Amino acid sequence: MRNIALVIIAVVISLLSLWIPNDAIASGAEQQVCDVSADYYLGTEDYSQAIRRHVDVVRKHPDDALAHYHLGFALGMADDRTSEIKEYQQAEALGLRSWDLFLNMGLAQLENGDLDAATDSLRHAVLLGEDHSESHFNLALVYQRRGMLADAQREVLASLLLNPGQPDARNLLGVIYAQEGESDRASLIWRELVREVPDYEPARENLAISGNQSAVANGETAAVVLPPTAVVNAIGDEQELRLRSRLVQMNPSSVQYNER
């Protein structure tokens, strides 16, 4: 029996409010603010100007943790992941304790392939933002990548408890069930997603994968390779969602499901 080799595109979601909040609190310090004109360019998504303005702010005010955080975010949007992480770490070192700082840092570390650092950062995001579904979802994603399926299931269920309708979390739960060998439960989730969100392609692909897996197991068909797909936009009710796509080649000796 031939094995199915599939390529996954994992879409990792990080958050940016239209205006990144200026009221984050640095531990042991007074309430911090960032330069309004510099943040204006974040709001208008002019990241080259946002970087230039924030570099000037941190040069004049090197202890401004919030400015380092905002600079890091702008650098990340310009695909300078290494500098992004360094600015987040500087903001943390200066005492900034914000769930979204650790969320964005964890996602940048995940994109860099540093699963240990990403796990640590995303655990901080959950501790500081336990009422935010995004923190639990992305921690579930990194747990799933590490094969910590029981932990991944716990976190994705926590995310769904806070936001029951999110397709990405429901799809990831199906992936976890499939990897745990509970193919019927996984297929049920994906069928429900296809019915309720007809244009959600990861669920359709995963249904096809699970169907082909069963067929191959029964000797009914040869293995297939599905093309990768990328999601290009997603909008939340209150926050703009920043999407990052990272192509991940999984172990070709096992069936792999689209995590989205």
N, C-alpha and C positions, 0 to 999 in steps of 0.2 A: 504493500500500500504506500503510495506516495504521500508525502507531507505537503500541506498547503503553506506556501511562503507568501506573506503579505507585508506590505509597507504601511505603516501607520503615520498619519499626520496628527499630532497632538496639538490642539489649540489651547494655549495657556492664556487665561484671562487675568488681566490686572486692571485696577480701577483708577480712573482719573475723574474727579468732579470737574465740572466746567471751570470752577475756580477751586484750585487745591486749597483746602482750609488753612487759614492763617492763624487759627486758634489752638493749634496743637501745643501740648504742654511738655516742656523739657523737665525731666526729673531734677528737683532741687533748684530750679530756676523759675523766674517769673514767666508769665505768658509771653511767648515769642510771636513776632510778626515778621513777615518778609516784605521786601520792597514791592509796593503796589504796581509800579510801572513794569518791573521785571515779570511779575506774575500775570500782567495783562497779556504778554506774549504767549504764556502757557494757555491762557483761555482762548486765544485766537489760533492756537496750534502753529505759531511761527516759532519753531523750535530753535532755529539758528539764532534768532534774536533773543529768545529766552535764554539760551546758553550764554550768549555774549553778555547780557544784562546780569545774569546771576553770577557769572565769573567775576564781574566787577563788584557785585555786592559782597561776595565772600572774600574778595581781596581786601575790601575796606572793613569788613566785619567778619573775621575768620572764625569767631565763636558763635555765629548765627546758625544754629543747627537746622532750623527750618529752611534757610536759604540753601544749605548743602543738600537737603532732601529734594527741594524743588529743582536744583541744578542736576542732581542725579536723575530725576525723572525725565528732564529735557534731554539729557545725554542718552538715556535709554531709548527715547523716541527717535533719536538720530542714529540708533543702532550702535552706539559706543558702549557695549555692555560692560567692559572692564572698568571704564571710568564711572559708569553708572553705579556699579557696586561699591566702588571706593568712596563715592560721595555719600551713599547710604550708610556705609560703615562709619564715615566721619560724623554724620548726623547722630548716629547711635552713640558714638564715643563722646559726643558733646551733651548727651543726656536726653535726646529726643526719644520718647516712648509713645509711639502711635501705631495702631494696628495696621494702618495702610502703608506705613514705612516698611514694616516687616513683611507685609504681603508682597509689595513690589520688589523688595530685596530678595525674597525667596524665589519669586518667579524669574528674576534675572539670573540668580544662581542656578535654577533649574535649567534655564536655556543654555547656560554655560556647561551643563553636565555635572555640576557639583551637587550630587544628591544629598550628601551629608549636610552641607551648609544650608541647602534649600529646606531640608527637613527641620533644622534648628530654627531658621527664620520663620517658617510657616507655623511651627508650634507656638512661637511668640505671637504671631498674628492672631491665632486662635485664642490664646490666653488674654490678649488685650482687646480682641474683638469677637468674643464668643457669640454675640448676637448678630454677626454678619455672616450670611450664608457663603460668601466668597472665600472667607478664611477657611472654613471647613471643607469646601469643595476642593480648593487647591492643595490643602494638606492631604486630602483623600487621593488626589492625583499623584502626588509624589510618593505616598505610601504604596499605591498600586504599582508605580514604576519600580519600586524596590521589592515587590513581591510580598509586602506586608498586608495581605488581603483582609485579614480580620480588622486591622486598624483602618484600612481604607474604607471598608464597609461601614464601620462605626462613624467615620467622619462624613461620608457622603450621605448617610441617613440623617445626621445632624444638620447638614446643609439643606436637605429636602424638608426637614421639619420646619425650618425657618422660611423656606421658599419652595413650596411643593411643586410649582409648575415648571421649574427650570429644566429644559430638555437636556442640557449637558450633564447635569448631575444624574438624571434618570438614566441616560445612556451609559454613563460611567458605572452606575450600579449594575446594569446589565452586563457590562464587561467583567466586573468583579465576579458576579454570579457564574458567568461562563468559565472564567479561569478557575473557579472553585469546583467546577464540574457540574454545576446546577444549570444545565442548558435549557431546561423547560422554563425555569423562572426567568432566565435571561431573555429567551425568545418572547415570553409574555410581555416583558417590559418593552422590548423593541416593537412588537406588534401594536401595543397601545400607543407608543410614540408615533408610529407611522400613521395610525388612524387619527390621532389628535393633532399632529403637526406634520402634515403630508410632505412639506418641503424640507424636512430635517433629514438630510442625506446619510449621516452616520448610522442612524437606526436602520435605514434600508440596506446599507452595506453590511451591517452586522447580521441582519437577518439572512442576507445572501451567503455570508460566510458560514453562519451556523448551519444553514441548509446544505451547503456544499460539504461541510465537515461530516454531517450525517450521511450524505450520499457516498462520500469517499469511504467512510467506515464500513458501509454496506457493499462496497465494490461496485457502485452504480455509475460512477463518473470519475474522470481524472481530476487531478488538482488544478486549481485555477489561480491566477494572479490578478487581483483587482487593482485598477489604477488608483493612485492617491488623489484625494480631493482636498481643497483648502476652503475654509470659511473666510469670507472677506469683510463681513460686517456684523455687528450685533449692537443693539441699543437697549439700555435699561430704562426703567421708568424715571429714575431720579439721577442716574449717573451715566456718563458716557463710558462705554466699555472699550478699553484698548485691547486689540487682539494681536497676539504674537503667534506666528506659526513656526514650528520646529519639526523638521523631518527626522523621524526616528526609525532606524532600521533595527527591528527586533530579531530575536533568535529565529532563523529560518527553519528550525526543526520543529517549531510549534505553531499552532494556529494563533493568529493575532487578530484582535478586534479593534475597530476604530474607536478610540477614546474620545474624539473630538477635542 
